[in-house]
Amino acid sequence: MKPVSLLIVEDDALLAQAYKVFLNKMPLEVEIVGTLAASLERFDQLQPDIILLDLLLPDGHGIELLRYAKNINPDTVVVVVTTESSSESTRESILSGAEDYLVKPLNQERLITTVQNVLEMIRLKSALS
């Protein structure tokens, strides 16, 4: 099985690095981008298995990447990690295909557990195909 790729889309560079450190014991190839434009470009190049997605980006709204990614590859697992905690934002994200919706500030264990669950889901799908 090929290594699982994870794209972190987070405009706060320190936070993005923290997420990467939290997940460093997992079998993941991690890349980080900080803008919507960079995330769309990197998605096309990388076709990541998992996206950790901040919704509030300096050049647009992360929901655009979520919809784009799900349209290109419905198997891409998107986990929203954002300060935007409105019920409308949550609803829109889930309806657009987000697997989970985590609100910052984020607990390290919650992030690790969420990504472990996603990895297990990917592993099971792979075993069944």
C-alpha positions in Angstrom: 0.0 0.0 0.0 1.4 3.4 -1.0 2.1 5.9 1.9 -0.9 8.0 2.8 -0.5 11.6 1.8 -1.9 14.5 3.9 -2.2 18.1 2.8 -2.4 20.6 5.7 -4.1 23.8 4.5 -3.5 26.3 7.3 -2.5 30.0 7.0 -1.0 30.0 10.5 2.5 28.5 9.8 3.2 27.7 13.5 -0.1 25.9 13.9 0.5 24.0 10.6 3.9 22.9 11.9 2.4 21.9 15.2 -0.1 19.6 13.4 2.7 18.1 11.5 4.6 17.4 14.7 1.5 15.9 16.4 1.1 13.5 13.5 4.8 12.6 12.9 4.5 9.1 14.3 1.9 8.1 11.7 2.7 6.7 8.3 1.9 9.9 6.5 3.6 12.0 3.8 2.7 15.5 5.0 2.7 18.8 3.0 1.7 22.2 4.1 0.2 25.1 2.2 -1.1 28.4 3.6 -3.5 29.8 0.9 -6.5 28.7 -1.1 -4.7 29.2 -4.4 -1.7 27.1 -3.2 -4.1 24.4 -1.9 -5.9 24.1 -5.2 -2.6 23.9 -7.1 -1.1 21.4 -4.6 -4.2 19.3 -4.6 -4.0 18.9 -8.4 -0.3 17.9 -8.1 -0.5 15.7 -5.1 -4.0 14.2 -5.1 -3.7 13.8 -1.3 -5.6 11.1 0.5 -6.4 13.4 3.4 -6.8 17.2 3.7 -6.7 19.0 7.0 -8.5 22.2 6.0 -8.8 25.6 7.6 -11.8 27.4 6.2 -10.7 31.0 6.8 -7.8 31.5 4.4 -6.2 34.9 3.4 -7.3 34.6 -0.2 -10.6 32.8 0.0 -12.8 30.3 1.8 -11.6 26.7 2.3 -15.0 25.3 1.3 -13.9 26.0 -2.3 -11.1 23.4 -1.9 -13.5 21.0 -0.1 -16.0 21.1 -3.0 -13.2 21.0 -5.6 -11.4 18.0 -4.0 -14.6 16.0 -3.6 -15.6 16.7 -7.2 -12.2 15.5 -8.5 -11.8 12.6 -6.1 -14.8 11.7 -3.9 -12.5 9.4 -1.9 -10.4 12.3 -0.6 -11.0 12.6 3.1 -11.4 16.2 4.2 -11.3 17.1 7.9 -12.1 20.8 8.6 -10.1 22.4 11.4 -11.2 26.0 11.9 -12.2 28.8 14.3 -15.4 29.2 12.3 -17.9 27.4 14.6 -21.3 28.5 13.3 -23.9 25.9 12.7 -24.2 27.1 9.1 -20.5 26.6 8.4 -20.6 23.2 10.0 -23.7 22.2 8.0 -22.2 23.5 4.7 -18.9 21.7 5.3 -20.6 18.3 6.1 -23.0 18.6 3.2 -20.1 19.4 0.9 -18.4 16.2 2.0 -16.2 16.9 5.0 -15.6 13.8 7.1 -15.3 15.7 10.4 -15.4 19.3 11.7 -13.0 20.3 14.4 -13.0 23.7 16.1 -9.8 25.5 17.2 -8.2 25.6 19.5 -7.6 22.0 18.8 -6.7 19.4 21.4 -3.6 17.3 20.2 -5.3 14.0 21.2 -8.4 14.9 19.2 -6.4 15.6 16.1 -4.4 12.4 16.5 -7.5 10.3 17.1 -9.3 11.8 14.1 -6.4 11.1 11.8 -5.9 7.6 13.2 -9.6 6.9 12.5 -9.3 8.3 8.9 -6.2 6.1 8.3 -8.1 3.0 9.5 -11.0 3.9 7.2 -8.6 4.2 4.3 -6.9 0.9 5.2 -10.2 -0.9 5.3 -11.4 0.6 2.0 -8.1 -0.5 0.4 -8.4 -4.0 1.9 -11.9 -4.3 0.4 -11.0 -3.2 -3.1 
